[in-house]
Amino acid sequence: MNTGKTVFAQLQEHLALHQFRRFVNRYKGTYKVQSFTCLDQYLSLFIARLTYRDSLRDITACTVCKIKAPRYFKWVSQN
């Protein structure tokens, strides 16, 4: 049994988060954001693409399934 990091955590290490945060600041992506940040949205789209979600309905189903599989969605901030 694997006791290390999940595949998602390993792939997340290779994302250019510094550059992403720079773009968010440049284009004022945090304007009027209450709880679901730009990074949370980016990571949810990232996991949706990893699980071969193609449509908005599939992505919504993927984020709704976080209730059934919470270990994959620990990165979403709970506010």
Buried (B, 14 or more C-beta within 10 A) or exposed (E): EEEEEEEBEEEBEEEEEEEBBEEBEEEEBEEEEEEEBBBBEBBBBBBBEEEEBEEEEEBEEBBEEBEEEEEBBEBBEEE
